């Protein structure tokens, strides 16, 4: 089973395919992710990331629901801190 986690795009590093990369924030932790599948996304948008690759955009309400589900599974309110 694979798990994709929502993250918020903080800033673009490179927007051109195939090297598209952006800094994405997950619960206060920032990572550089490959963005070739979602080059239309904007800073502040949420994306689903699997294995360091953003695979789709997700609306903020869906991201919030996913954060809540993850917190319920892990008993950790930390996922809620990443919401803005």
Residue, then its C-alpha position, 0 to 999 in steps of 0.5 A: x500500500x502506498x501513502x500520499x501526504x498533503x503538503x503546502x507549496x512554499x516556493x518554487x525552485x524550478x518550474x520547467x519540466x522535467x526538472x520542476x522542483x518546489x519546497x513543500x511544507x509538511x507539518x512545519x517540516x520543509x522538503x524539496x519535492x519533484x513537481x513535474x506532474x503538477x507544474x500548474x500548482x501555485x505557491x500556497x496550493x496543497x499537493x499530494x506527495x508520494x516518495x518525494x513526488x507531487x502527484x496531484x493538487x488537492x483543495x485545502x478542505x480535502x487536505x484538512x480532512x486528510x490531516x484530521x484522519x492522520x491525526x486520528x490514526x496516530x493520535x498526534x495533533x501535530x498534523x493540524x499545525x501544518x494547516x494554514 
